[in-house]
């Protein structure tokens, strides 16, 4: 399988700028970007919802950057390989956001469906996806859905 934009020459900053312009064009009224360690985050507000995408960045010392089939790469060559991987990730994120917004704009989908996992829940800054993933895993582990109202006792068989 080929990776989207694997050989892009578009810089990460140009892709971030494109994301911001795209969000503005489709109606976002807030935008933010930041990074920490090996992750970057893009956030925005649209249709009354706060949305965030956390973009994991590859580790600079990953062997795929530091080595090739003939041995170790030079530091400069490794840095170029890493930069290419970062550019590719930013291009992919720009594509995903643009595609989701166009699906909503074209009436193919609705905003909440397209961005559900990335919508930030009030209070903790946690996304719906962050909140749901452990619950989904647990439901599959035990083979049943959690009770809708867990604070109520389970009905007896005669009550069903």
Secondary structure, DSSP 4 states (H G I P E B T S, - for coil): -PPTTTT----HHHHHHHHHHHHHHTT-SEEEEEEETTEEEEEEEETTEEEEEEEEPPPTT-HHHHEETTEEPPHHHHHHHHHHHHHHHHHHHHHHHHHHHHHHHTTSS-HHHHHGGGBBPTTT--BHHHHHHHHHHHHHHHTSPPPTTTTSPPPPGGG-
